[in-house]
Amino acid sequence: MSTPADVSASGEIEGLIRHGLVNSYFAPVAEASSFETVGYTVLPARADGDAGNDRDRIDEFAALRADVRTCGMIGDFDSSLRSIALRDAASAGLGASTRLFLGAEPESLVTLEDRTDEPARSVILQLDPDRIAGAPATVLRSVRQARQLGWGIGMKSIGPDLRTAAFLPLVNPSVVSLHPDVLHMEDRGELAELIRLLRAHVERTDAVVIAEGVATEADMRQVRAIGARYVTGPLIGEPTREPSPVDKLYDDPLVDHFTRNRLVQGTPFSICQSLKHDPLVMDEALVGSELKSLQRRALNGSSSIVIIGIYGEQEDVWEDTAERFASIQQVCGFSAMLSGGFDVAPVPGVRSGRIDHSDPLRNEYGLIVVGPDWSGMVTASRKNDPGPEGRVEFDVYITTDRYACVDAARAVLTRINSER
């Protein structure tokens, strides 16, 4: 729901766009090893106002843009800002070989134009992790469509809160831009954890990490410790209205990024059936124990996980399961519970959604855990025929296969409601 402040900010930004009072500034992005410019981050700024310098105007507009994120026009505003950025880049003489990095709102991805005739990933749309978590079903669908149209996808503001890294394996960005505060993290344990998560994503996908806000040689020492390939900030160059074109890169690291932009359908159980091994057969008690075992592993694991529980048609969950989910929800990046028996999760703060009456997920129980550096899944489907002594039995898959876990999470997230 929009507040009076949101309405005021919405009217202000609409007026600036309508009257052509938005300028684009270009902040150079460079190779960390050579400081050679490889592209530009495009930063909108108001062309009028009382701000004293370029940086102040950029910061003022960024605050205004953040204020309108909850209004219904945010997609239209962001589409207009994207058009302004591309127009200003063309006016400045930046050709297709100059890569641009644009902040993007998920709501604007539905209006993307076709760029398949341009060099691959010549424009990277960078999404905020909080906006992804707010509407994962919509965002993941839009991200896939954006890639089909030739746009690159990145994530920004990653760290120092490790929960911001939770959607890295699901969005699979080719560019991971770090929050400027990462350069000044004092908790070495948290920094070490973040570095490990980033390395896991880079090793698996050949993504590129960008360190933002680099201002000093001390920052560069942190950059080298983190392993960021690209850097941007005052030490590299201030934002300018007159950028210099970048020649085609001889060694473009983004060419090697493994997107795996496939359409995922079905349920966790049907996805596991493609693993080419037979399911295990368990009674209800052992299935419950397997689910609880993975819950405990998740509780003791990294805070950068996505965890999703599936509970058939139960109207409630076991008490100890609810207690563990309540604890996990406090620290993890994203948590959800789904059942044909409830539309609202029985644990506060845990997301949910409506399962259609014909949805085969109603016949499944399971738990999916996905993080940047590990994953696990238990999925069970009730057998039609009773077992010995008439007991209820389940076909069960237990796997740590990375792609199976990611695909299962993506499939189930299509059923999760957006935050209101």
N, C-alpha and C positions, 0 to 999 in steps of 0.2 A: 504494500500500500504506500502511495506517495505521501510525503509530508509537505506542509507549506513550504519548507526550505527546498525540498525537491522540485516543487512546482516553480519556485522562483528561479532556481538554477536551470531548470529545463527551459524556461522562457528566455533566460539570458543566453544560453548556448545556442538556442534556435535563432535568436536575433543575430548573433555573431556569424553563424553560418549563412543565414539568409542574406545578410548585407556584405558578405565577402570580407569579414573582419577576422579571418583565421589565416595565419601564416604557418608555413612548415619550416622547421629548423632541422638541420641534418648533423647528427653527432657521429663522428667517425668511429668505425669499428675496425680494429687492427689485429693482426697476428701478434700473439704474445711474445713470440721469439724474435721477430724482426721489426715490429711496429709498422709493418706495411699495411696500408688501408685496404680492407677487403669489402667494405660496404658501409652503410649508414643506418643508424636508428633514426627514424623520422619522428619528430616531436612537435605536435601542434602548439601554437601559442596565439593569444589574442593580439590583433594588430593595433588595438587601441588600449586604453586603460592607463593607470597611474604607475604600473610597475617600472622600476628604474632601469633594468637591463634585460638582456635576452633571457638569462636564466630565470629571473624573477617572473617574466611573462610566461615562460614555459611551465614553471611550478604553479603559477596562478591558474593556468588553464587545466593542468592536471588535476588540481583540487576541484575545479568546477566539473570536470568530466566524471570524477569519482562521485560527486554529489547526485548525478543524474542516473546512476546505474540502476536504481530501483524504479525509475519511471518507465512508462510504456513506450516512450519514443527512443529509448537508448539504441535500438537497432538501426533506426533511421539516422540518428545523429552519427553513429559510428560509421555507417556506410558513406555518409557525406564527408566525414573526416578522411576516410580512406581515399575517396575520389580526389579530395583536395591534395592529399599527400602525393598521389601518383601524378596529378597534374603539375604540381610544383616541382616534382623530380624531373619530369619531362622538360619543363620550362628552364630548369637549371642545367640541362644538357646531360642528364644522367641516362645513359642507355641501358639496354637489357642486361649488359654485363656487370652493371653496378647493383649488387644485392641490397635490398631494402628490408629493414626490420620494422614492422608496424605493430603497435599494441592493438588488440582487437577484442571486441565484446562478442560473446557467443551469439547474441541475437542478430548480429549483422552478417553472419556467415551464410544465411539463406539468400542474400542478395548478391553474392559473389559472381563476377563475370568470368567468362572462360579465358584462361591464360595458357591453354595447352600449346599454343603456337609460340609462346615465349620460352626462354631457357628454364629448365626445371628448377623450382624453388628459387626463382629470382626475387620473389617477394615472400618473406616469412611473416606469417600472422602469429603473434605471440599472445597466448591466453593466460589469464590469471587463474591459479589453482582454486581459489575460492569460488570463482564463477563456474568452473567446471564441476565442482562438488555440488553446487546449487542445483544444477539441472543435468546430471550425467547422461541421461538417455538422449536428450536433445543435442548436447554437445558432441557426443561420440558419433551420432548420426551425421551431424553437420561437418565434423572434421573429415569423415570419410568422403563426403561429397566435395569438400574443398580440395582435397588432394586429387580427386578425379579431374578437377577443373584446372590443375596445374599450380595450385598454391602450396607453399611450404607451411608447415605447422610447427610452432615452437611453444614453449611454456616459459613464463617469466616469474620473477619474484620468488624463486626457489630458495629455501633456507632463509634465516637460520632456524626457523621452526621446521623440524623434520617432517611434520604432517603435510607440508606443501609438496613433498615429493611423492605422495601416495599415488597420484594418477599418472606418474611417468610411464609405467608399463602399459597402461590402458590407452593413453593418448599417443604414446610412442613419438614424442616430438623429435625432430631432427636438430633442433636448437634448444638448449636449456640455459636460460639467462638467470644468473644468480641475483638475489637481492643484494644491494650495496652493503648492507650490514654484515654480510658473510665475511667481508674483508676485515672486520673488526670483532669477530667472535672471540670471546675470552675463554669460554668453556672448551677446552681442548678435546674433551671427550665427545661433546656434541659435534665439534668440527670434524673429528676423526670419523664419526658415524656418517656425517654428510658426505665426506670424501669417498667413503666406501660405497655409499648408495650411488653417487655420481659415476664412479668407476664401473660399477655393475651395469648401469644403463649404457655408458659409452662402449664398453666391451661387447655388449650384446647387440647394439644397433649401429655403432659408428656415428653416434650423435656428436654434436659439437657443444662445448660448454663456453658460455660467455660470462666473464667477470665484469660487472658494472660498477661504476663509481671509482675507478682506479685513479688515484690522485698523487700518490707518492711512491718512492722506491720500496718503502715498507709494504705498501699494497701489492707491489709486483712480487715481493717475496712470498706473500700469501697466495697470489695467483699461481706461482710455480708449485707451491705445495699442494694446491687444489688440483692442478692439472688442467686449468682452463686453456682452451686453444685460442680463443679470441678475447680481447679486452676493449673496454670503452670507458671514457671518463676524462676528467680535466688533464691528466697526464698525457693522454692520447690526442686530445684536441677538443676545444669548446664547440658547441653547436653553432652552425653557421647557416646563413641563407644562401651562400654561394659555394656549394660543395664542388670538388673536382671529380670528374668521372673516374671510374676504376676500370682498368683493362681487364679483359677476361683472365681469370685466375688459371695459372698453369697447373696448379695442384689444388683443386677444389675439394675439400674434405666432405662436403655435403653430398657429393656424387655417390659416395659409398654408403650413405645411410639406408638401412633396411627398414622400409616402411611397413610392409605386410598389411596393406590396406584392404583386407578381405571383408566381405559381408559375413557376419556371424548370425546364425539362426539356430533355433532349437533350445534344448535344455542342457544343464550340466551332464546328465546321464547320457543323452544322445550324443553329445560331443565326445564323451569318454569311450563310446562304442567304436570310435574310429581309431583307438589306440592299439588295436589288433591283439588284444589279449582278453581272455574270458573274465567275466566278473567273478568276484568272490561271492559265496552264499553265507549269509549270517542271519542269526535271529535278532529280534528287536533290541534285546539287551546289549548285544555286542555292537550293533550299529550305534546305539546311544553312547557307548564307551568310546568308539572311534571318533565321534563328533566332539565329545568332551576332551579327548586327547588333543585334537587339533586346536580347540579353543584355548587350552592351556598353553600350547606352543605359541599361539598368537598373542596371548596375554604377556608372555615372557619375551616376545620378539620386539622388533623395531616399532616405533611410533608411526612409521611411514607406510603402514599397510592399509589395504582395503579389505574388509571382511564382510561376507554376506552369508547369512544363515537361511536355510530353506526348510520349512516345517509342514509339508503336505497340506492337510486341511485342519491342522490343530487350531483351536481358538485361543490357546495360550501355550507357553513353553515351560519346560521344567524349571523349577525354582533355582537350581544351581546354574542352569544355563542363563537365566535372566541375570543372576548376580555376576557371572563372568562377563556377559555382554555389557552390563552397566560399567564394569571396570575397564573393559577394552575400549568402550566408546569414549571414555575420558581422555584417552591418550592416542588413539589411532587416527589416521587421516580420514577415513570414511567407514561407516558401519551401517548395515541394513539387515532387516529380517523380513522374509516373505512367507505368506501362508494363504491358502484359500479360506482360512478361518478368520483372518483379520485384515483390515485395510490400514490400521495404525499399529505400529510395533508396540508390544507390551513393555518395552523398556524406553524410558524417556531419553530423547536425543538420538535414538536410532531411527533411521529412515525406513520407509516401507512403500508399498504400492498395492494396487488392486490386481488380483489374478483372475482372469476370465474363467468362467465355468468350464470351458472346453480346453483350458490350458493344461497340457500334460505335466506341468510343474506341480500340479495338485497331487500327483502320485509319487512325488519325490521328497526325499529328505537329504539334506546335505549342508556342507560348509565349504566355502571358497575363501582362501586367503591369498592375496597377491600383494607383493611388495617389490620395490626395485631390485632387491637382491635375493629374494626367495619366494617360493609359492607352494601351496599345498591344497589338496581338495579331497573331500570324502563325499561321494554322491551315491544314494541308495534308492532303488525303485522296488516297491512291494511286488512280490511274485503273486501271480493269480492263483496258483495251486498251493494249498497248505503243505507244510513240511511234516516231518515225523511227529506223531501224536497231535496232529492238527495245529502245530504252532505256526505263527506268522513268520515268514522268511522274506529276505530281501536279496536282490542282486546288488552287489556293491563294487564300486570302483574306488580305489585309493591311489592317488597319483601326485607326484611333484612335477610332472611334465609341464614345462613353462607355457607352451602354447595352449595346451588344453586348459590350464587354469585361467589364463588371460582370456581365451575365447569364452569360457563358461561365465566369467565375471562380466564380460561385455554383453553376453546374451541375457543374463539376468538383470543387468542394469537398465535394459530397455523397459523393464516393468516398474522402475522406481519413479515415484512422483517427484516433480520439481519442488524446491522449497518455495513457500509462499511469503 
